[in-house]
Amino acid sequence: MSAPRPADDIRIRRAALTDLDALMALEHRCFAQDAQSRRSMRHLIQRAHGELRIAEAGGRLLGYLMLLYRRGTRVARIYSIAVDAQARGRGLARRLIDDAEQSAKAAGCTRLSAEARLSNTGSRALFAACGFDETGRLIDYYEDTDGGYEAGVRLGKRLLFDEGSGSP
């Protein structure tokens, strides 16, 4: 059974505790390593200084994006993004990033940051297409499957506000 095609029926919203089981199933399908624990995911939904945004269609979870706000700064960080394999290649990750940008602006942030594995060319290309610049290298940042470490890249984007919006 294939996933519904992302189109106008996609809804992006804040996650609720009732989404936890579906979120954990998606997390384990998408991440062989570095997966969030159930406890961590619950904290992100209930108490974290940020937002866990989900994309769904037809009552089915297709993807999520974790957006964290840094206290005392105007920087929001995309901590994680996941899209179900059956829904990939249809622009859903980009829609989640666009939604995160709007959420960050609404929270008064002026910058959006993220990290990606150096080897994850797909993720790096996605962020570049969304206007992010690679601003630095992160040495031995990600643990790999062999017990070693892999470099990452730091990504950033300045958030631009509409003139007349009253926002910075």
TIDO-406611 format. One record per residue (C-alpha): residue in three letters; y, z, x. Coordinates in Angstrom, 3 decimals. Each point is the difference from the previous one (the first is absolute). Layout:
<pts>
+------+----------+----------+----------+
| code |       yy |       zz |       xx |
+------+----------+----------+----------+
|  ALA |        Y |        Z |        X |
...
+------+----------+----------+----------+
</pts>
This chain:
<pts>
+------+----------+----------+----------+
| code |       yy |       zz |       xx |
+------+----------+----------+----------+
|  MET |    0.000 |    0.000 |    0.000 |
|  SER |    3.324 |   -1.003 |    1.506 |
|  ALA |    3.247 |    1.908 |   -0.241 |
|  PRO |    2.703 |   -1.141 |   -2.380 |
|  ARG |    2.392 |   -2.412 |    1.669 |
|  PRO |    3.242 |    1.762 |    0.890 |
|  ALA |    2.689 |   -1.545 |   -2.172 |
|  ASP |    2.437 |    1.305 |   -2.530 |
|  ASP |   -2.617 |    2.444 |   -1.319 |
|  ILE |    0.201 |    2.039 |    3.234 |
|  ARG |    1.577 |    3.371 |   -0.512 |
|  ILE |    1.232 |    2.105 |    2.915 |
|  ARG |    0.526 |    3.661 |   -0.711 |
|  ARG |   -0.155 |    3.460 |    1.514 |
|  ALA |   -3.564 |    1.319 |    0.376 |
|  ALA |   -1.235 |    2.900 |   -2.125 |
|  LEU |   -2.885 |    2.407 |    0.551 |
|  THR |   -2.029 |   -2.025 |   -2.513 |
|  ASP |    0.077 |   -2.852 |    2.577 |
|  LEU |   -1.593 |    2.117 |    2.739 |
|  ASP |   -3.610 |   -1.209 |   -0.386 |
|  ALA |    1.039 |   -3.673 |   -0.026 |
|  LEU |    2.336 |    0.573 |    2.956 |
|  MET |   -2.769 |    1.616 |    2.044 |
|  ALA |   -2.424 |   -2.824 |   -0.793 |
|  LEU |    2.600 |   -2.566 |    1.105 |
|  GLU |    0.818 |    2.038 |    3.119 |
|  HIS |   -3.627 |   -0.003 |    1.113 |
|  ARG |   -0.424 |   -3.713 |   -0.737 |
|  CYS |    3.099 |   -0.865 |    2.037 |
|  PHE |   -0.243 |    2.387 |    2.953 |
|  ALA |   -3.204 |    0.482 |    1.981 |
|  GLN |    1.938 |    2.445 |    2.157 |
|  ASP |    3.343 |    1.752 |   -0.464 |
|  ALA |   -0.714 |    0.487 |   -3.708 |
|  GLN |    1.989 |    2.676 |   -1.790 |
|  SER |   -1.947 |    3.024 |   -1.186 |
|  ARG |   -0.104 |    0.847 |   -3.698 |
|  ARG |    2.039 |    3.130 |    0.752 |
|  SER |    2.647 |   -2.027 |    1.824 |
|  MET |    0.150 |   -2.591 |   -2.772 |
|  ARG |    0.391 |    2.762 |   -2.607 |
|  HIS |    2.840 |    1.507 |    2.047 |
|  LEU |    1.713 |   -3.394 |    0.203 |
|  ILE |   -0.158 |   -0.292 |   -3.789 |
|  GLN |    1.121 |    3.548 |   -0.793 |
|  ARG |    2.146 |    1.491 |    2.721 |
|  ALA |    0.857 |   -2.308 |    2.866 |
|  HIS |    3.596 |   -0.950 |    0.722 |
|  GLY |   -0.610 |   -3.593 |   -0.996 |
|  GLU |   -1.683 |   -2.234 |   -2.531 |
|  LEU |   -3.460 |   -1.424 |   -0.416 |
|  ARG |    0.531 |   -3.304 |   -1.813 |
|  ILE |   -2.904 |   -1.868 |   -1.567 |
|  ALA |   -0.430 |   -3.553 |   -1.230 |
|  GLU |   -2.288 |   -0.557 |   -2.940 |
|  ALA |   -0.949 |   -2.726 |   -2.449 |
|  GLY |   -2.210 |    0.295 |   -3.035 |
|  GLY |   -0.506 |    3.698 |    0.676 |
|  ARG |   -1.442 |   -0.723 |    3.459 |
|  LEU |    1.516 |    1.332 |    3.230 |
|  LEU |    0.670 |   -2.929 |    2.338 |
|  GLY |    2.032 |    1.644 |    2.762 |
|  TYR |    2.248 |    2.805 |    1.091 |
|  LEU |    2.831 |    0.799 |    2.368 |
|  MET |    0.854 |    3.442 |    1.395 |
|  LEU |    3.723 |    0.443 |    0.526 |
|  LEU |    1.214 |    3.125 |    1.794 |
|  TYR |    3.559 |    1.236 |    0.295 |
|  ARG |    1.151 |    1.765 |    3.158 |
|  ARG |    1.928 |    3.129 |   -0.848 |
|  GLY |    3.511 |    0.056 |    1.415 |
|  THR |    0.028 |   -3.758 |    0.628 |
|  ARG |    0.547 |   -3.178 |   -1.961 |
|  VAL |   -3.280 |   -1.514 |    1.216 |
|  ALA |   -3.018 |   -0.696 |   -2.187 |
|  ARG |   -3.365 |   -0.740 |    1.607 |
|  ILE |   -2.766 |   -2.175 |   -1.355 |
|  TYR |   -2.896 |    2.195 |    1.034 |
|  SER |   -2.850 |   -2.080 |   -1.396 |
|  ILE |   -0.592 |   -3.074 |   -2.101 |
|  ALA |   -3.300 |   -1.187 |   -1.428 |
|  VAL |   -0.956 |   -2.924 |   -2.215 |
|  ASP |   -3.476 |   -0.490 |   -1.440 |
|  ALA |   -1.831 |   -2.859 |    1.751 |
|  GLN |   -0.399 |   -1.848 |   -3.303 |
|  ALA |    3.763 |    0.049 |   -0.582 |
|  ARG |    1.117 |   -1.087 |    3.491 |
|  GLY |    1.822 |   -3.208 |    0.772 |
|  ARG |    1.986 |    0.061 |   -3.224 |
|  GLY |    3.231 |    1.673 |    1.084 |
|  LEU |   -0.859 |    3.511 |   -1.171 |
|  ALA |    0.708 |    1.709 |    3.340 |
|  ARG |    3.400 |   -1.655 |    0.106 |
|  ARG |    0.741 |    1.177 |   -3.547 |
|  LEU |   -0.932 |    3.548 |    1.013 |
|  ILE |    2.311 |   -0.188 |    3.027 |
|  ASP |    2.833 |   -1.379 |   -2.163 |
|  ASP |   -0.578 |    2.866 |   -2.448 |
|  ALA |    0.076 |    2.504 |    2.897 |
|  GLU |    3.287 |   -1.460 |    1.166 |
|  GLN |    1.518 |    0.497 |   -3.466 |
|  SER |   -1.357 |    3.569 |   -0.178 |
|  ALA |    1.416 |    0.787 |    3.448 |
|  LYS |    3.399 |   -1.390 |   -0.976 |
|  ALA |   -0.032 |    2.055 |   -3.197 |
|  ALA |   -0.667 |    3.082 |    2.150 |
|  GLY |    3.073 |   -0.839 |    2.122 |
|  CYS |   -1.905 |   -1.238 |    3.046 |
|  THR |    1.593 |   -2.563 |    2.292 |
|  ARG |   -3.055 |   -0.800 |    2.117 |
|  LEU |   -3.697 |   -0.649 |   -0.619 |
|  SER |   -2.575 |    0.457 |    2.768 |
|  ALA |   -3.718 |   -0.619 |    0.437 |
|  GLU |   -2.669 |   -0.257 |    2.667 |
|  ALA |   -2.879 |   -2.431 |    0.451 |
|  ARG |   -2.860 |   -0.452 |    2.429 |
|  LEU |    0.904 |   -2.466 |    2.724 |
|  SER |   -3.171 |   -1.935 |   -0.875 |
|  ASN |    0.837 |   -0.164 |   -3.725 |
|  THR |    1.720 |   -3.364 |    0.058 |
|  GLY |   -0.198 |   -0.340 |   -3.785 |
|  SER |    1.898 |    3.234 |   -0.590 |
|  ARG |    2.550 |   -0.836 |    2.676 |
|  ALA |    0.578 |   -3.441 |   -1.552 |
|  LEU |    0.385 |    1.557 |   -3.463 |
|  PHE |    2.641 |    2.445 |    1.223 |
|  ALA |    1.817 |   -2.792 |    1.880 |
|  ALA |    0.036 |   -2.105 |   -3.185 |
|  CYS |    1.533 |    2.998 |   -1.800 |
|  GLY |    2.849 |    0.200 |    2.529 |
|  PHE |   -1.334 |    2.662 |    2.368 |
|  ASP |    0.586 |   -0.183 |    3.732 |
|  GLU |   -2.387 |    1.350 |    2.609 |
|  THR |    2.052 |    2.694 |    1.680 |
|  GLY |   -2.458 |    1.529 |    2.455 |
|  ARG |   -3.528 |    0.420 |    1.267 |
|  LEU |   -2.096 |    3.078 |   -0.652 |
|  ILE |   -2.436 |    0.581 |    2.856 |
|  ASP |   -3.450 |    1.378 |   -0.945 |
|  TYR |    1.228 |    0.576 |   -3.552 |
|  TYR |   -3.080 |   -0.862 |   -2.065 |
|  GLU |   -3.524 |    1.234 |    0.589 |
|  ASP |   -2.497 |   -2.845 |    0.129 |
|  THR |   -3.668 |   -0.112 |   -0.961 |
|  ASP |   -1.147 |    0.484 |    3.618 |
|  GLY |    1.755 |    3.359 |    0.358 |
|  GLY |    2.806 |   -1.596 |    2.005 |
|  TYR |    3.510 |   -0.759 |   -1.085 |
|  GLU |    1.946 |   -3.088 |   -0.955 |
|  ALA |    3.693 |   -0.746 |    0.299 |
|  GLY |    2.196 |   -0.385 |   -3.018 |
|  VAL |    3.398 |   -1.435 |   -0.775 |
|  ARG |    2.924 |    1.728 |   -1.650 |
|  LEU |    1.741 |   -2.063 |   -2.679 |
|  GLY |    3.363 |    0.456 |   -1.618 |
|  LYS |    2.288 |   -1.521 |   -2.571 |
|  ARG |    3.588 |    0.789 |   -0.853 |
|  LEU |    0.396 |    0.295 |   -3.762 |
|  LEU |    2.863 |   -1.983 |   -1.405 |
|  PHE |    1.706 |    1.115 |   -3.177 |
|  ASP |    1.670 |   -2.151 |   -2.616 |
|  GLU |    3.775 |    0.091 |    0.222 |
|  GLY |    1.378 |    1.977 |   -2.881 |
|  SER |   -3.177 |    2.037 |   -0.380 |
|  GLY |    1.787 |    3.070 |    1.303 |
|  SER |   -2.759 |    0.508 |    2.557 |
|  PRO |    0.514 |   -0.151 |    3.788 |
+------+----------+----------+----------+
</pts>
